[in-house]
C-alpha cells in the first residue's frame, strides 16, 4: 500500500471519528445487531455465492469475487434498513422502542457505507484497473451512486414514519 492510500484512509477514519466524537455519544454508533446484519449477513451471502474462500487464479475471478461481496453488502444493508423500519412500525405504541428501531435502520446504512468505502470498493477498483477495464462501468461506480441515494431514501422514510408516530402517540 502506498503512502497516499495510507494517508487517505487515515484521514477518512480520523474525519469520521472526529465527527462522531463532536456529536457527543460515540457509543451510539456501535450496535451489535447492525454489525451482525451487515457484516455477518454479507459474509454468509458471499460464502454461499462462492465469493469468499475460493482460490482464484485469474484477475477476472478476483473481480467477480469482489463484485459478489459488493452486492452482498448492499443487499444486507437494505435488509437491515427494512428490519429497522418493521421494528419501528411494530412498536409505535411504545415510544421507548421507536428510537432503537430507527437507530438500527440508520446505522445499517452507515455501517454498509463504511465497509464499501474502506474495504470493498478499493479491492474491486484494483481488479478493474489491473484488468484494464477503464471504460467498463464497474459495479463499484454504480454502487457509489445508487447506494447513498437508497440510504437517504430509507432514512427519510424512517424519519417520516417516526414523525407520524409522534402524532399517533399523542392521541
N, C-alpha and C positions, 0 to 999 in steps of 0.2 A: 504494500500500500504506500503510495507516495505522500509527500508532506502536505500537498494541497488537500487531498482527501481526509487526512487525519485532522488538519486544521478545520476543514468544512464540517466534518462530523462533530468535532469537539465544540465548535461554535454553535451548531444546531442544538446539541444537547444542553449546552450552557444557556442558550436563549430560552428554550422550552422550560428548563428547570427554574430559571430566574423568573419567568412569567408566572409559573405555578407558585413559587415562593412569595412573589408580590401579592398574589391573590389571597394569601392567608393560609388556609388549611391544606397543606400539601398532601396529607394522608387521604384527602377526599378523592385523589386521583388514583389511588390504589384500591382496586376492587377485585377480590378473588374470583367472583363469578364471571366478571368480564374477561379476566385472563384465561379462565377455563374455556369460555365460549370461543374467544378469538384464537388464542394460541393452541389450546388443546384440540378444538374443532378443526382448525386449519391443518394441523399436523395429521389428524385422523383422515381427513379427506385426501391430503397429499399422499399418505401411505396407501390408501385404498385405490388411488388412481395411478400408483406407480411413480409418483413424483419424488419420493424420498426412499432411501435405502436401495436404490438401484444403481448398479455400476453403469456409468455412462462412458462410452468410448468416443463419441463424437461431440463436437460443439452443438450440433443440431439437437441431439438428445438432451444435452445440458440446458439448452434454451427451452426445449419443451418442458423439462422438469420445473424450471423457474416459472414458466407460464402457468403450469398446474398449481404451483404454490401461490402465485399471484391471484388466480381465480378463487382458490380456496380461502384466502384471507378476506377477499371481498365478500364472498358468499357468507362466511361465518360472521363477518361484521354486520351484514344486513340481517342475518338471523338473530344476532344479539340485539339489534335495534328493535326488531319485531317482538322479541321476548320482553324487552323493557316496556314497549307500548301495551302489550297484552297484560302484563303485570299492573301497569298503571290503570288501564281500563277496568280490570277486575277488582281493583281496590279503591275505587272512587269514594266509597262510603267511609273509609278510614283514612283521614288526612295524613297520619304518620307514615303510611306505607307508600304514599304517592311520590315523595321525594326520592327514596331509594330506587323505585322503579324507573323514574325519569333519569336518575344517575346511570343506571345500567344502560339505558338506551343511548345516552350521550357518550358515556365512557367507552362503549364498544367502538363507536366511530373514531374516537381519539386514539384508542389502542391500535385499531386497524391501520390508521394512517401512519402512526409512528413505525409500525412493523414494515409497512410498504416502503416508506421513505428510507428507513435505516438498513433494511436487510434485503428485501425482495427486489426492488427496482434497480439498485446498483448492480446486483448479480445478473439480472435479466438484461440490462443495458450492456454489461460487459460481454455477454454472449452474443448479443446482436452486433456489437461493434467488431468482435473477433470474426464473426461470420461475414462481415461486410454488408449487412442488410441495412445500410443507412437510409435507403429510400422506402424500405418496408415500414409500414406503420406498426410498431411493436405494441403488444398488449399493455406494456408499461405506460405508453403515452395515452392510450385510451383510458386506462385506469386513473392516471393523473388528472384527466379532465372530468371523467364521469363520476368517479368515486366521491370527491368532495361535494359535487352537486347533489348526489343522492343522500349523503350525510346531512347536508344542510336542509334538504327537503324533509328528511325524517326528524331532524331536530326541531324544525319549525312545527311539524305536525305534532310532535310530542309536547312542545310548549303550548300550542293551541289547545290540545286536549287538557293540559294541566290548567290553563286559564279558564277553560269552560268548566272544569271540575270544581274550581273555586266557587264559581257561581252556583253550581249544583249543591255544593256542601253547605252554603249559607242558607239554603232554603229549608 
